[in-house]
Amino acid sequence: MLKTAPDRPTLQRCLILLILLAVTAVIIGIGLRLSVITQDIHIALIERTVEQARMALKIFTKPIADALIETRTWGRENRSDLSDIPALNTRFGPLLEKIPHLAAIMLTDDSGREYRLTRNGAFLITRLTGVGAQEFRRWQDGKQTQEWAEESDYDPRTRPWFRGVLSRAESDAIYWTSPYTFFSSREPGITGAVRWGGKGTGRPFRVAAFDVLLADLLKIREALLHGDKARVFLLDERTDIGEMSVADLLNETDDKNGTAPELSLKSRAVAEAVNAWQGSGRPGESFTFKSDGQRWWGGFRPLSIGTQNFWMGVLVPEKDLMPEMSKQRRLLIALMAGVLALGILLTTLLLWKFRLREAENPFRRQHLYDSEENLRALIREGESDTLEFKSTMRWNLKTDKAGKEMELAWLKTVAAYMNTDGGILIIGVRDDGTLFGLEADRFQNDDKCLLHFNNLITRHIGLEFSKYLRFEIRPVADKRVFIVECSRSEAPVFLKNGESEDFYIRSGPSSIKLSMSKMLKYLAEHSK
């Protein structure tokens, strides 16, 4: 006997009843898990803040650390004469141009003699310190324009960076001070220092130290952190937790003189954060704790600056991390009451949005090349901000051999697409749209070509970003082309080449590299 289907009104009543039950269950579930949802939001915000701060600090300190290491190598290979000021200016003057946030360069020996170089507009200012006196000279275009002397009891051997670098057992380590007041400018900052030479080395003992103003570090905080109580600090990973010194890098100065006293674990919020982190086995995940009657969120990440390894910590009061949370909580309660009255409409809308989201394909341009006809039409359109052609993957047609520069050329495009709004790269097509094919790359077969592409992505961009790439080899006429579709990455993508890590975005039909300040501004604007 055949069963009859329910009539439409019955189905509609059942559907409405099911929708109301589902809406009620969702509202109850949201109410019960409101605290969990709130916590998840806070975790996502603090983890994003911690990662952005870690990357910003790494980018900020890397050129200084690299310059310190290069200076130590130069010092070991040359007998640096502190009185040969023109030669030292030639060596160190370009560093002040290359690294804008490098405030001063010092080179000193164990007798207290010191060469110091700063920039004042178009002039270089040198200070040669001896016993009880300092000689100053002003230079322009390599020529001395002024000279004067001052009496001074300044002794570089008493400065935090000199004492600190001598305290390091490892002679190759870079020593970073906590914030302190610079002797000459009376401005707060930090200093990185290295040493070399001395007994048994055949070279005179030297210490090189580079100053960085705290004001320049605070620019990172302004771009990334929430509220004036947020803190960023570094922990030396080699020190026991009970003796750990803290470089409180991104916090305002405390007294009227503008000095930045060393922050230690006696600082309650920092101490309790470190204890909570240490007690959980130094996890990489974010965590929460209470201090001075308020709840804080924190996170730690490993950070390498030159040869020195740190743990970088970020602490943000919960109310500053998401100041609108209380308003959103009240709004959510009001919305739950409204949903009960408008259950059918709102639930249908939510289901529609959910299904739409489920059906959304991150590779939304796939239809442009899913057939040979569509692929030909795409190539005829020419290059744009979301479409770029490359003749080969690895082969330099001018030199007739494989070249790393050819690989880096299209890797820049891939990184830029993932940092912007995605796009399509087609390898095997000339700039004018003429089909060229993959034969010039001289791969044994398609599998070798795909494997080479995978290896380059892993080495220069990172395996974790492969989920944002879709690639395949497709025939067109009597040629084969390599198609790469990129979707936008949720995290910043850097192109790694040796020791450098560069950040690219698309601007029209070109991939451009951003400086550190422009990158920080771009990330801050596009992470909101």
SVG drawing of the C-alpha trace seen along z (x, -y; Angstrom):
<svg xmlns="http://www.w3.org/2000/svg" viewBox="-2 -74 100 76">
<polyline fill="none" stroke="black" stroke-width="0.4" points="0.0,0.0 1.4,-3.4 1.9,-6.0 0.6,-9.5 2.8,-12.5 1.9,-15.1 0.1,-18.2 2.0,-21.5 0.3,-23.2 1.3,-20.3 4.9,-20.5 4.9,-24.3 3.7,-23.9 6.2,-21.2 8.9,-23.3 7.9,-26.3 7.8,-24.2 11.2,-22.7 12.6,-26.2 11.2,-27.5 12.6,-24.6 16.0,-25.1 16.0,-28.8 15.1,-28.2 17.8,-25.6 20.3,-27.9 19.4,-30.8 19.7,-28.6 23.0,-27.2 24.3,-30.7 23.2,-31.9 24.9,-28.9 28.1,-29.3 28.2,-33.0 31.3,-33.0 33.0,-30.4 32.3,-32.5 33.6,-35.6 36.7,-33.7 37.3,-32.5 37.0,-36.1 39.6,-37.2 41.9,-34.3 41.7,-35.2 42.5,-38.9 45.4,-38.3 47.0,-35.6 46.7,-38.0 48.2,-40.8 51.1,-38.6 52.0,-37.4 51.9,-40.9 54.1,-42.2 56.5,-39.4 56.8,-39.9 57.1,-43.7 59.9,-43.4 61.7,-40.9 61.6,-43.1 62.6,-46.2 65.6,-44.6 66.9,-42.3 68.8,-45.0 70.5,-46.2 71.4,-42.7 72.7,-41.9 74.8,-45.1 76.3,-44.2 77.3,-40.7 78.8,-42.3 80.7,-44.8 82.1,-42.0 83.3,-40.1 84.9,-43.3 86.6,-43.9 88.1,-40.4 89.5,-40.8 90.8,-44.4 92.8,-46.2 90.4,-49.1 92.1,-52.3 89.8,-54.4 91.7,-57.5 91.3,-57.0 88.0,-58.9 87.7,-59.3 88.1,-55.5 85.6,-54.7 83.1,-57.3 83.5,-55.6 82.8,-52.2 79.9,-53.2 78.3,-56.3 76.3,-54.4 74.7,-52.3 73.0,-55.4 71.5,-56.0 70.5,-52.4 68.9,-51.9 66.8,-55.0 66.0,-53.9 69.7,-53.5 70.4,-56.5 74.1,-56.1 77.1,-53.9 79.9,-53.4 83.2,-51.6 85.3,-51.3 88.2,-49.5 89.1,-48.3 91.0,-51.5 87.9,-53.7 88.6,-55.2 85.5,-55.5 84.5,-56.5 80.9,-57.6 79.0,-58.5 75.6,-60.2 73.8,-62.0 72.4,-65.6 70.6,-66.4 73.2,-66.4 76.1,-66.3 77.9,-63.4 78.9,-64.1 81.9,-62.2 82.9,-62.1 86.3,-60.7 86.4,-60.0 89.7,-59.9 90.6,-60.3 88.7,-63.3 88.0,-64.9 85.9,-64.5 86.8,-65.7 83.9,-66.5 84.0,-66.9 81.4,-67.8 81.6,-66.2 79.9,-66.8 80.6,-64.9 83.6,-63.3 85.2,-66.6 85.6,-68.0 83.8,-71.3 84.1,-72.0 86.0,-70.8 85.6,-71.4 86.5,-69.8 84.8,-69.4 85.8,-68.2 83.8,-65.1 84.0,-62.3 82.2,-60.0 83.6,-56.5 82.1,-54.0 83.2,-51.1 80.5,-52.1 77.6,-52.0 75.0,-49.2 75.9,-47.8 79.6,-47.6 79.1,-45.8 76.4,-43.6 78.3,-42.3 81.3,-41.5 79.0,-39.5 78.1,-37.2 80.0,-33.9 79.5,-33.5 81.7,-36.0 79.6,-35.7 76.3,-36.7 74.6,-40.0 73.7,-41.6 70.6,-43.8 70.1,-46.2 66.9,-47.0 65.7,-50.6 68.0,-53.2 68.8,-56.9 71.5,-57.6 74.4,-59.7 74.6,-62.3 71.0,-62.9 69.3,-62.1 66.7,-60.2 65.5,-56.7 66.4,-53.8 68.0,-50.3 71.4,-49.3 72.7,-46.1 76.4,-45.3 79.0,-42.8 82.6,-42.2 85.7,-40.7 89.5,-40.6 91.6,-40.7 94.1,-38.3 95.1,-35.4 93.2,-36.6 95.8,-38.8 93.3,-41.6 92.8,-44.6 89.8,-44.2 86.8,-46.1 83.1,-46.5 80.6,-47.8 77.3,-49.2 74.3,-50.5 71.6,-52.7 67.9,-52.6 65.5,-55.3 62.6,-54.1 60.4,-56.6 61.0,-54.5 60.0,-51.3 56.9,-53.0 55.7,-53.5 55.3,-49.7 53.1,-49.8 51.0,-52.6 50.4,-50.5 49.6,-47.2 48.6,-47.3 45.4,-48.1 45.2,-50.8 48.0,-52.5 48.4,-49.7 49.3,-47.0 52.9,-45.7 55.4,-44.0 58.6,-42.6 61.4,-40.2 62.6,-37.4 66.1,-36.0 65.4,-32.3 68.7,-31.1 68.0,-32.6 66.2,-30.8 62.7,-32.1 63.6,-33.5 66.5,-35.5 65.0,-36.5 65.5,-40.2 62.9,-41.8 63.4,-44.3 60.1,-46.2 60.5,-47.5 57.3,-49.1 56.1,-51.0 56.1,-54.7 58.8,-56.2 57.9,-56.5 59.4,-59.6 59.7,-63.3 63.2,-63.0 62.0,-60.7 64.1,-57.8 63.0,-54.2 63.9,-52.3 64.6,-48.6 61.5,-46.5 62.0,-43.4 59.7,-40.6 58.8,-42.7 56.3,-44.4 53.1,-42.7 51.4,-42.1 54.5,-40.9 55.5,-38.7 52.1,-37.1 52.0,-36.6 55.4,-34.9 54.4,-32.7 51.2,-31.7 53.0,-31.0 55.8,-29.1 53.3,-27.1 51.6,-25.8 54.9,-24.5 55.6,-27.5 52.9,-26.9 52.7,-28.7 48.9,-29.4 47.4,-32.5 46.3,-32.6 44.4,-34.7 45.1,-35.8 44.1,-38.4 46.3,-41.1 45.5,-44.3 41.8,-43.4 41.5,-43.2 41.7,-40.4 44.6,-40.3 45.2,-38.3 48.7,-37.3 50.8,-35.3 54.4,-34.4 56.3,-33.6 59.9,-32.6 61.9,-35.4 65.4,-35.4 67.3,-38.7 70.7,-38.0 72.4,-35.3 70.3,-35.9 67.0,-34.0 64.2,-35.5 60.6,-34.8 58.5,-37.8 55.5,-38.5 52.4,-40.6 50.0,-41.6 46.7,-43.4 44.0,-44.2 40.8,-42.4 38.8,-45.7 41.3,-47.2 41.5,-44.1 37.8,-44.4 36.3,-47.5 33.0,-47.0 32.5,-43.5 30.1,-44.5 27.9,-46.5 28.0,-43.5 26.9,-41.2 23.9,-43.3 23.1,-43.6 23.3,-39.8 20.8,-39.3 18.4,-41.7 18.8,-40.0 18.1,-36.6 14.7,-38.0 14.0,-39.4 14.9,-36.2 12.1,-34.4 9.5,-36.7 11.1,-36.7 12.2,-33.1 11.1,-32.0 12.5,-34.9 15.8,-35.2 16.4,-31.4 15.7,-31.2 18.2,-34.0 20.8,-32.4 20.3,-29.1 20.6,-30.8 23.8,-32.6 25.2,-29.4 24.5,-27.5 25.9,-30.3 29.1,-30.3 29.4,-26.5 29.0,-26.7 31.5,-29.5 34.7,-28.3 37.9,-30.2 39.2,-29.7 36.4,-31.7 38.2,-32.3 38.3,-28.6 35.6,-29.1 37.9,-31.3 40.1,-28.4 38.0,-25.3 38.0,-24.7 40.4,-25.4 38.0,-27.9 37.7,-29.8 41.5,-29.6 42.1,-31.1 39.7,-33.9 41.4,-34.6 44.8,-34.8 43.4,-37.2 42.3,-39.6 46.0,-40.3 47.8,-41.0 46.0,-42.9 46.0,-43.2 44.7,-39.7 46.3,-38.0 50.0,-37.7 52.0,-35.7 55.5,-34.2 57.3,-32.6 59.1,-29.9 59.2,-28.6 63.0,-28.3 64.7,-28.7 66.5,-32.0 66.0,-32.3 68.8,-34.9 71.5,-32.7 69.9,-29.4 70.2,-27.9 68.1,-27.6 68.2,-30.7 67.0,-31.4 66.0,-34.9 63.4,-33.4 61.8,-31.5 61.9,-34.4 60.1,-36.6 56.9,-34.5 57.2,-33.7 56.9,-37.4 53.7,-37.4 52.3,-34.4 53.2,-36.1 51.7,-39.4 48.5,-37.7 48.1,-36.0 48.7,-39.3 46.2,-41.2 43.0,-39.8 44.3,-36.7 44.8,-36.2 45.9,-33.9 49.5,-33.2 50.0,-31.4 53.5,-30.1 54.2,-29.3 52.7,-32.5 54.7,-35.5 53.9,-39.0 52.1,-39.8 49.9,-36.8 51.7,-34.5 51.6,-30.9 55.1,-29.6 54.6,-26.4 56.5,-24.6 59.0,-22.8 61.7,-25.4 61.9,-24.5 63.1,-21.0 61.3,-19.0 61.4,-15.2 57.6,-15.0 54.7,-16.8 55.2,-15.2 58.7,-16.6 57.4,-20.0 54.7,-19.8 57.2,-18.6 59.6,-21.4 56.8,-24.0 55.9,-22.4 59.5,-22.5 59.9,-26.2 56.6,-27.1 57.8,-25.2 61.3,-26.7 60.5,-30.3 56.9,-30.9 56.1,-28.0 54.2,-24.7 51.5,-26.1 50.4,-28.5 49.9,-25.8 46.2,-25.6 45.8,-29.1 47.1,-27.7 45.4,-25.7 47.7,-24.7 47.6,-22.4 49.0,-21.8 46.6,-22.3 46.9,-21.9 46.2,-24.8 46.4,-24.2 49.6,-22.2 51.2,-23.7 51.0,-23.0 50.8,-25.8 51.1,-25.9 48.1,-27.6 48.4,-28.8 45.3,-30.3 46.0,-32.1 43.4,-33.1 44.0,-35.7 45.9,-34.4 44.6,-35.1 48.2,-35.6 50.9,-37.8 53.0,-36.0 56.7,-36.7 59.0,-35.7 62.1,-34.1 65.4,-34.3 68.4,-33.4 68.4,-35.6 65.9,-38.1 62.1,-38.0 60.2,-40.5 56.6,-41.5 54.9,-42.0 51.4,-43.2 49.8,-43.8 49.4,-47.3 47.8,-47.3 49.6,-44.8 52.8,-44.8 54.0,-43.2 55.7,-45.8 57.8,-45.3 56.7,-47.3 59.1,-48.9 58.7,-48.0 56.6,-51.1 54.3,-50.7 53.9,-46.9 52.9,-47.6 50.4,-50.2 49.1,-47.8 48.6,-45.0 47.0,-47.2 44.5,-48.5 43.7,-45.1 43.4,-43.1 40.4,-45.1"/>
</svg>
